[in-house]
């Protein structure tokens, strides 16, 4: 899979989860993909100060990204 294809898959995953975040006044953006295995994202809006954002990141965002791009090993939130 090319870097461009991987980015498209990660963006598709974020598009799937974005409506749930936006319904709570938050959002997410892709910062970078490193070594084809690590995704850096930025939680935005209400997600920034939310006490459960790490749970959202791991159980929602990371799981969704891995569904679209199984080679991704970790998702990191960049504040």
C-alpha positions as CSV (number, residue, x, y, z in Angstrom):
1,X,0.0,0.0,0.0
2,X,1.4,3.4,-0.9
3,X,1.6,6.3,1.5
4,X,-1.1,8.0,-0.4
5,X,-3.4,5.0,-0.2
6,X,-2.7,4.7,3.6
7,X,-3.5,8.4,4.1
8,X,-6.8,7.9,2.2
9,X,-7.7,4.9,4.4
10,X,-6.9,6.8,7.6
11,X,-8.9,9.8,6.4
12,X,-11.8,7.5,5.6
13,X,-11.7,6.1,9.1
14,X,-11.6,9.6,10.6
15,X,-14.6,10.5,8.4
16,X,-16.5,7.6,9.9
17,X,-15.9,8.6,13.5
18,X,-16.0,12.4,13.0
19,X,-19.9,12.7,13.3
20,X,-19.8,11.1,16.8
21,X,-17.2,13.6,17.9
22,X,-19.0,16.5,16.3
23,X,-22.2,15.6,18.0
24,X,-20.4,16.4,21.3
25,X,-18.9,19.6,20.0
26,X,-15.6,18.1,19.1
27,X,-13.6,17.1,16.1
28,X,-10.4,15.3,15.0
29,X,-7.8,16.0,12.4
30,X,-4.9,14.0,11.0
31,X,-1.5,15.4,11.9
32,X,0.8,12.7,10.3
33,X,1.4,9.1,9.6
34,X,4.9,7.9,10.6
35,X,6.7,4.8,9.3
36,X,3.4,3.5,8.0
37,X,2.5,2.2,11.5
38,X,1.9,5.2,13.7
39,X,-0.9,7.8,13.3
40,X,-0.8,11.2,15.0
41,X,-4.1,13.0,15.4
42,X,-5.3,16.2,17.1
43,X,-8.5,16.1,19.1
44,X,-10.3,19.5,18.7
45,X,-13.1,21.5,20.2
46,X,-14.8,19.9,23.3
47,X,-12.6,16.8,22.8
48,X,-9.6,18.8,24.1
49,X,-10.8,19.2,27.7
50,X,-12.9,16.1,27.8
51,X,-12.1,13.7,30.7
52,X,-12.7,10.6,28.6
53,X,-10.8,11.7,25.5
54,X,-8.1,9.0,26.0
55,X,-10.8,6.3,26.1
56,X,-12.4,7.8,23.0
57,X,-9.0,7.9,21.3
58,X,-8.2,4.2,22.1
59,X,-11.6,2.5,21.9
60,X,-13.2,4.6,19.1
61,X,-10.6,6.3,17.0
62,X,-7.8,3.7,17.1
63,X,-10.2,0.8,16.6
64,X,-11.8,2.5,13.6
65,X,-8.4,3.4,12.0
66,X,-7.2,-0.2,12.5
67,X,-10.4,-1.5,10.8
68,X,-9.5,0.6,7.7
69,X,-5.7,0.2,7.9
70,X,-4.7,-2.9,9.9
71,X,-1.0,-2.1,9.7
72,X,-1.4,0.8,12.0
73,X,-0.1,-0.1,15.4
74,X,-0.8,3.0,17.4
75,X,-2.7,6.3,17.4
76,X,-1.3,9.2,19.3
77,X,-3.1,12.4,20.3
78,X,-1.0,15.5,19.7
79,X,-2.2,18.3,22.0
